[in-house]
Amino acid sequence: MAFLRRIWNKWQNLLHDEKLKHKIYVIIFESDTPMGKLFDVALIGFIVLSILVVIAESIKSWDTVIGPYLRVSEYVFTFFFTLEYVLRLYCSPQPRKYALSFFGIVDLLATLPLYIGWLFGTARYLLVIRTFRLIRVFRIFKLFNYLNEGNFLLRSLVFSSRKIIVFFLFVLILVTSIGTLMYMIEGQRPGTSFNNIPNSIYWAIVTMTTVGYGDITPETPLGRFLSAIVMLLGYTIIAVPTGIVSASMIQEHRRRVALKCPHCGKDGHEDGAAYCKYCGGKLVN
């Protein structure tokens, strides 16, 4: 009992060792220190290697040669990521907040598939979710400033979403009509692939998007003529969403440029900003 009590006391001291927590926090969560940056670079290296191991493991011809080594490597990587996740919970000032954050959920999901794979074999291939953890590279190389440009693109897409939805519905009606027409033209031939309307609609989508798998092809002159029309129509339709988003981006850019600071004269402020991000002066909206 005395031995167990000593172990329990040491465990309690470890859980409440704020100095140790701070040291681990600086290394794991901060990238401004040499040790923090080294940890993050090593972490990304482990993530890339673990993804390559999962991809290599899916190649059946390699299984007899390096299969056991790949599985051992997978266990080592999973152990490392599990330990890292536990340490993040341990040193985080708000463990619950971290666990429910985007990075916290991704970190947890990166470790679970292997354990689930012990019950359901193919679930371990979900370990490729670790690719999402590569987002941490933004923090290491100070690339979060570029997220503002990503926000600019996102706002442009949201602004043009209604137009894109209307256009998509129009295309959906168009391929349904063309597919039905092709079924009327080709559907009566014996042995044809256009033996029902869903197959014909599938052909219309593949042809209009200029993918052209070639698994379903018309054979009558009228059917080939309709195919040529759909192909030419596809080039025109593909350009429409690009034009919609481009127009929205131009409009968003003009709006940002128009929002200039009356104090320093600089522009490029976020939507709804009340103060200048350069000099701190109040903006006039």
DOLO-451585 format. One line per 8 residues: for each residue x, y, z of N, C-alpha, C. Coordinates in steps of 0.1 Angstrom, whole numbers. Layout:
# residues N
X/Y/Z/X/Y/Z/X/Y/Z ~ ...
//
This chain:
# residues 285
8/-12/0/0/0/0/8/13/0 ~ 19/12/8/28/24/8/34/27/-6 ~ 38/16/-13/44/17/-26/33/24/-36 ~ 21/19/-35/11/24/-44/8/39/-40 ~ 8/42/-27/6/56/-23/16/65/-28 ~ 29/61/-28/40/69/-33/38/71/-49 ~ 34/61/-56/32/62/-70/20/72/-73 ~ 10/71/-64/-2/80/-66/2/94/-63
10/96/-53/15/110/-50/24/116/-61 ~ 32/107/-66/41/112/-77/32/116/-90 ~ 22/107/-92/13/110/-103/6/123/-101 ~ 1/126/-89/-6/138/-87/3/150/-88 ~ 16/149/-83/25/160/-85/28/162/-99 ~ 29/152/-107/32/154/-121/20/161/-128 ~ 8/157/-125/-4/163/-131/-5/178/-128 ~ 1/182/-116/-1/196/-112/13/204/-112
22/198/-120/35/205/-121/34/216/-132 ~ 31/228/-128/29/239/-137/42/242/-145 ~ 53/241/-138/66/244/-145/68/235/-157 ~ 66/222/-154/68/212/-165/58/214/-176 ~ 45/217/-172/35/220/-182/39/232/-191 ~ 45/242/-185/48/254/-193/60/250/-203 ~ 69/242/-198/80/238/-207/75/230/-219 ~ 66/221/-216/61/213/-227/52/221/-236
45/231/-230/36/239/-238/44/248/-248 ~ 55/253/-244/64/261/-252/69/253/-264 ~ 73/241/-261/78/232/-272/67/228/-282 ~ 56/224/-277/46/218/-285/37/229/-292 ~ 33/239/-285/24/249/-291/30/261/-297 ~ 42/264/-293/49/276/-298/59/272/-309 ~ 60/281/-319/70/278/-329/81/289/-330 ~ 80/299/-321/90/310/-321/103/306/-315
104/296/-306/116/291/-300/123/281/-309 ~ 136/279/-308/143/269/-316/137/255/-313 ~ 134/251/-300/129/238/-297/115/236/-303 ~ 107/247/-302/94/246/-307/93/244/-323 ~ 102/252/-330/103/250/-344/108/237/-348 ~ 118/232/-340/123/218/-343/113/208/-341 ~ 105/209/-331/94/200/-328/84/200/-339 ~ 80/212/-344/70/212/-355/75/207/-368
88/209/-371/93/204/-383/94/189/-382 ~ 98/184/-370/99/169/-369/85/163/-369 ~ 75/170/-364/61/165/-364/56/164/-379 ~ 59/174/-387/55/174/-401/62/163/-408 ~ 75/161/-405/82/149/-411/76/136/-408 ~ 72/134/-395/65/122/-391/52/120/-398 ~ 44/131/-399/31/130/-406/33/126/-421 ~ 42/132/-428/45/128/-442/49/114/-443
58/110/-434/63/96/-435/52/86/-432 ~ 43/89/-422/32/80/-418/22/79/-430 ~ 20/90/-437/11/90/-448/17/81/-460 ~ 30/82/-462/36/74/-472/36/59/-468 ~ 37/56/-455/36/42/-451/22/37/-454 ~ 12/44/-451/-2/39/-453/-4/37/-468 ~ 1/47/-476/-1/45/-491/7/33/-496 ~ 19/31/-491/27/20/-495/21/7/-491
15/7/-479/9/-6/-474/-3/-10/-482 ~ -9/-1/-490/-21/-4/-498/-17/-11/-511 ~ -4/-11/-514/1/-17/-526/4/-32/-523 ~ -5/-41/-528/-5/-55/-524/9/-62/-528 ~ 14/-58/-540/27/-64/-544/38/-62/-535 ~ 38/-51/-527/49/-48/-518/47/-55/-504 ~ 36/-61/-502/33/-67/-489/42/-78/-485 ~ 45/-86/-494/54/-98/-491/68/-94/-488
73/-82/-493/86/-78/-492/88/-69/-480 ~ 81/-58/-479/83/-49/-468/70/-47/-460 ~ 60/-56/-461/48/-54/-454/49/-54/-439 ~ 57/-63/-433/59/-63/-418/66/-50/-413 ~ 75/-45/-421/82/-33/-417/73/-21/-417 ~ 64/-21/-427/54/-10/-428/45/-10/-417 ~ 40/-22/-413/31/-23/-402/37/-19/-388 ~ 50/-23/-387/57/-18/-375/59/-3/-374
62/3/-386/63/17/-387/50/24/-384 ~ 39/18/-388/26/24/-386/23/24/-371 ~ 27/13/-364/25/13/-349/33/23/-342 ~ 46/25/-347/55/35/-341/49/49/-343 ~ 45/52/-355/39/66/-358/27/68/-350 ~ 18/58/-349/6/60/-341/9/62/-326 ~ 18/55/-321/22/57/-307/28/71/-305 ~ 36/76/-314/41/89/-313/30/100/-313
20/98/-323/9/108/-324/0/107/-312 ~ -2/95/-306/-10/93/-294/-4/100/-282 ~ 10/98/-281/17/105/-270/16/120/-272 ~ 18/124/-284/17/139/-286/4/145/-283 ~ -7/137/-286/-20/142/-283/-23/143/-268 ~ -18/133/-261/-19/133/-246/-11/144/-240 ~ 1/147/-245/9/158/-240/2/171/-243 ~ -4/172/-254/-11/185/-257/-23/187/-247
-30/177/-244/-40/178/-234/-34/181/-220 ~ -23/175/-217/-17/177/-204/-12/191/-202 ~ -6/197/-212/0/210/-210/-9/222/-214 ~ -20/219/-220/-29/229/-225/-36/236/-213 ~ -36/250/-212/-43/257/-201/-58/253/-201 ~ -63/250/-213/-78/247/-213/-79/234/-222 ~ -77/223/-215/-77/210/-223/-90/208/-230 ~ -101/211/-224/-114/209/-231/-115/217/-243
-111/230/-243/-111/239/-254/-102/233/-266 ~ -90/228/-262/-82/223/-272/-88/210/-278 ~ -94/201/-270/-99/189/-275/-111/191/-285 ~ -118/202/-283/-130/205/-291/-126/214/-303 ~ -114/219/-304/-110/228/-314/-107/220/-327 ~ -106/227/-338/-103/220/-351/-91/211/-350 ~ -80/217/-346/-67/210/-345/-68/198/-335 ~ -75/200/-324/-77/190/-314/-85/178/-320
-95/180/-327/-103/169/-333/-95/162/-344 ~ -87/170/-352/-79/163/-362/-68/155/-356 ~ -62/160/-345/-51/153/-338/-57/139/-333 ~ -69/140/-327/-75/128/-322/-79/118/-333 ~ -85/123/-344/-88/114/-355/-76/108/-362 ~ -65/115/-361/-52/109/-367/-47/97/-359 ~ -52/95/-347/-47/83/-339/-57/72/-338 ~ -70/75/-340/-80/65/-338/-81/54/-349
-79/57/-362/-81/46/-372/-74/33/-370 ~ -61/34/-365/-53/22/-363/-60/13/-352 ~ -64/20/-341/-71/13/-330/-84/7/-335 ~ -91/14/-343/-104/9/-349/-101/-2/-358 ~ -89/-1/-365/-85/-11/-375/-83/-25/-369 ~ -81/-26/-356/-79/-39/-349/-93/-46/-349 ~ -104/-38/-350/-117/-45/-351/-122/-45/-365 ~ -119/-35/-373/-123/-34/-387/-111/-31/-395
-106/-41/-402/-92/-41/-408/-90/-29/-417 ~ -99/-26/-427/-96/-15/-436/-97/-1/-430 ~ -102/0/-418/-103/13/-412/-90/20/-410 ~ -79/12/-409/-66/18/-407/-62/27/-418 ~ -67/25/-430/-63/34/-441/-69/48/-440 ~ -78/50/-430/-83/63/-427/-72/72/-421 ~ -60/66/-418/-49/73/-412/-45/84/-422 ~ -49/84/-434/-45/95/-444/-51/108/-439
-60/107/-429/-66/120/-424/-55/128/-418 ~ -43/122/-416/-32/130/-410/-27/141/-420 ~ -32/140/-432/-28/151/-442/-33/164/-437 ~ -45/164/-430/-50/177/-425/-41/183/-414 ~ -33/175/-408/-24/180/-398/-12/188/-404 ~ -10/187/-417/0/194/-424/-4/209/-424 ~ -16/213/-421/-20/227/-420/-11/234/-410 ~ -5/227/-401/4/233/-391/16/240/-397
19/236/-410/30/242/-417/28/257/-418 ~ 15/262/-418/12/276/-419/18/283/-406 ~ 17/276/-395/22/283/-383/37/283/-382 ~ 43/273/-388/58/272/-387/64/282/-396 ~ 60/284/-408/66/293/-417/59/306/-418 ~ 51/309/-408/44/322/-407/36/326/-419 ~ 28/316/-424/20/318/-435/5/321/-432 ~ 2/324/-420/-12/327/-416/-16/340/-422
-7/349/-426/-10/361/-433/-17/359/-446 ~ -14/347/-452/-20/344/-465/-34/340/-464 ~ -39/337/-451/-52/333/-449/-62/344/-452 ~ -57/356/-451/-66/368/-455/-70/367/-470 ~ -60/363/-478/-63/361/-492/-73/350/-495 ~ -71/339/-487/-81/328/-487/-94/332/-483 ~ -95/341/-473/-108/347/-469/-114/355/-480 ~ -106/362/-487/-111/370/-498/-117/362/-509
-110/350/-512/-116/341/-522/-129/335/-517 ~ -129/331/-504/-141/325/-498/-153/334/-499 ~ -150/347/-496/-161/357/-496/-167/359/-510 ~ -158/358/-520/-162/359/-534/-171/347/-538 ~ -167/335/-533/-175/323/-536/-189/324/-529 ~ -189/329/-517/-202/330/-510/-211/340/-517 ~ -205/351/-521/-212/362/-527/-219/357/-540 ~ -212/348/-547/-217/343/-560/-224/330/-559
-226/325/-547/-231/312/-545/-245/310/-551 ~ -254/321/-550/-267/320/-555/-267/319/-570 ~ -259/327/-577/-258/326/-591/-253/312/-596 ~ -243/307/-588/-238/294/-592/-249/283/-590 ~ -257/284/-579/-267/274/-577/-278/275/-588 ~ -281/287/-592/-291/288/-603/-285/282/-616 ~ -273/285/-619/-266/280/-631/-265/264/-630 ~ -262/259/-618/-262/244/-616/-275/238/-619
-286/244/-614/-299/239/-617/-303/239/-632 ~ -298/250/-638/-300/251/-653/-293/239/-660 ~ -281/237/-656/-273/226/-662/-279/212/-659 ~ -285/211/-647/-291/198/-644/-303/196/-653 ~ -311/206/-655/-323/205/-664/-318/202/-678 ~ -307/209/-682/-302/207/-696/-298/193/-698 ~ -290/187/-689/-285/173/-691/-296/163/-690 ~ -306/166/-682/-318/157/-682/-325/157/-695
-327/169/-701/-334/170/-714/-326/163/-725 ~ -312/166/-725/-304/160/-735/-303/145/-734 ~ -302/140/-722/-302/126/-719/-315/119/-724 ~ -326/125/-721/-339/120/-726/-340/120/-741 ~ -335/131/-747/-335/131/-762/-326/120/-768 ~ -314/118/-762/-305/108/-767/-311/94/-765 ~ -319/92/-754/-326/79/-752/-336/77/-763 ~ -343/87/-767/-353/86/-778/-346/83/-791
-334/88/-793/-327/86/-806/-320/72/-806 ~ -313/68/-795/-305/56/-795/-311/45/-788 ~ -321/47/-780/-326/37/-771/-333/25/-777 ~ -337/27/-790/-345/16/-796/-336/6/-803 ~ -323/9/-804/-314/0/-811/-311/-12/-802 ~ -310/-24/-807/-307/-36/-799/-292/-36/-794 ~ -291/-39/-781/-277/-39/-776/-271/-26/-772 ~ -279/-15/-773/-274/-2/-771/-271/1/-756
-262/9/-753/-259/13/-739/-269/23/-734 ~ -276/30/-744/-286/40/-740/-300/32/-738 ~ -300/22/-729/-312/14/-727/-321/20/-717 ~ -317/31/-710/-326/38/-701/-322/52/-700 ~ -331/60/-694/-328/74/-693/-317/78/-683 ~ -316/71/-672/-304/74/-663/-291/72/-670 ~ -289/61/-678/-276/59/-685/-274/71/-695 ~ -285/75/-701/-284/86/-711/-280/99/-704
-286/101/-692/-282/114/-685/-268/113/-681 ~ -263/101/-676/-249/100/-673/-240/103/-685 ~ -244/98/-697/-236/101/-709/-236/116/-711 ~ -248/123/-710/-248/137/-712/-239/145/-702 ~ -239/141/-690/-230/148/-680/-215/146/-684 ~ -212/133/-687/-198/130/-691/-194/138/-703 ~ -202/139/-713/-199/146/-725/-199/161/-723 ~ -208/166/-716/-209/181/-714/-197/186/-706
-193/178/-697/-181/182/-689/-168/180/-696 ~ -169/175/-708/-157/172/-717/-148/161/-710 ~ -153/153/-702/-145/142/-696/-144/131/-706 ~ -155/126/-712/-154/117/-723/-148/103/-719 ~ -154/96/-711/-149/82/-707/-149/73/-719 ~ -159/74/-728/-160/66/-739/-167/52/-737 ~ -172/50/-725/-179/38/-722/-193/37/-728 ~ -199/49/-731/-212/49/-738/-210/59/-749
-212/54/-761/-211/62/-773/-222/60/-783 ~ -227/70/-789/-238/69/-799/-233/63/-812 ~ -241/56/-819/-237/50/-832/-245/55/-844 ~ -257/61/-841/-264/66/-853/-259/80/-857 ~ -261/84/-869/-257/97/-874/-263/108/-866 ~ -276/107/-863/-283/117/-855/-278/118/-841 ~ -275/106/-835/-269/106/-821/-255/112/-821 ~ -247/110/-831/-234/116/-832/-234/131/-834
-244/135/-841/-246/150/-843/-250/156/-830 ~ -259/150/-823/-262/155/-809/-250/155/-800 ~ -242/145/-801/-230/145/-793/-221/157/-796 ~ -219/160/-809/-211/171/-813/-216/184/-807 ~ -229/186/-807/-236/198/-802/-233/199/-787 ~ -234/188/-780/-232/187/-765/-218/191/-762 ~ -209/185/-770/-194/188/-767/-191/203/-769 ~ -196/209/-779/-194/223/-781/-201/232/-771
-213/227/-767/-220/234/-756/-213/233/-743 ~ -206/222/-741/-198/220/-728/-187/230/-726 ~ -180/234/-737/-169/244/-736/-175/257/-731 ~ -187/260/-736/-193/273/-733/-198/273/-718 ~ -204/262/-714/-210/261/-701/-199/261/-690 ~ -187/255/-693/-177/254/-683/-171/268/-679 ~ -172/277/-689/-166/290/-687/-175/299/-678 ~ -188/296/-677/-197/304/-670/-194/306/-655
-192/295/-647/-189/296/-633/-177/304/-631 ~ -167/302/-639/-154/310/-638/-157/325/-639 ~ -165/329/-649/-169/343/-651/-176/348/-639 ~ -185/340/-633/-193/345/-622/-184/348/-610 ~ -175/338/-607/-166/340/-595/-157/351/-598 ~ -152/353/-610/-142/364/-613/-149/377/-612 ~ -161/378/-616/-168/391/-614/-170/394/-599 ~ -173/384/-591/-175/386/-577/-162/390/-570
-150/384/-575/-137/388/-569/-134/402/-573 ~ -137/406/-585/-134/420/-589/-142/430/-580 ~ -155/427/-578/-164/435/-570/-159/436/-556 ~ -155/424/-550/-150/424/-537/-137/432/-535 ~ -128/431/-545/-116/438/-545/-118/454/-545 ~ -127/458/-554/-131/472/-555/-137/477/-541 ~ -145/469/-535/-150/473/-522/-140/475/-512 ~ -130/465/-512/-119/467/-502/-110/479/-504
-107/481/-517/-99/493/-520/-106/506/-517 ~ -119/506/-518/-127/518/-515/-127/521/-500 ~ -125/511/-492/-125/513/-477/-111/517/-473 ~ -107/530/-475/-94/535/-471/-95/542/-457 ~ -83/541/-451/-82/548/-438/-80/563/-440 ~ -89/571/-433/-87/586/-435/-74/591/-428 ~ -68/583/-420/-56/588/-413/-43/585/-420 ~ -42/572/-424/-29/568/-431/-31/566/-446
-43/565/-450/-46/564/-465/-45/550/-470 ~ -42/540/-461/-41/526/-466/-54/519/-467 ~ -55/509/-476/-67/502/-479/-65/487/-476 ~ -74/478/-480/-73/464/-478/-78/459/-465 ~ -88/466/-459/-93/462/-446/-104/452/-448 ~ -106/444/-438/-116/434/-438/-130/440/-437 ~ -140/432/-442/-154/436/-442/-159/438/-428 ~ -165/450/-425/-170/453/-412/-160/458/-402
-147/461/-407/-137/466/-398/-140/480/-394 ~ -138/483/-381/-141/496/-375/-129/504/-374 ~ -117/498/-373/-105/505/-371/-94/500/-381 ~ -85/509/-384/-75/506/-394/-65/496/-388 ~ -62/485/-396/-52/475/-391/-38/479/-392 ~ -35/491/-397/-22/496/-398/-19/507/-388 ~ -27/517/-386/-25/527/-377/-34/527/-365 ~ -45/520/-365/-54/519/-354/-65/530/-354
-65/539/-365/-74/549/-365/-88/544/-369 ~ -99/552/-366/-112/548/-368/-115/550/-383 ~ -122/539/-389/-125/539/-403/-139/546/-405 ~ -141/552/-416/-154/558/-420/-160/548/-430 ~ -171/541/-425/-178/531/-434/-189/538/-441
//
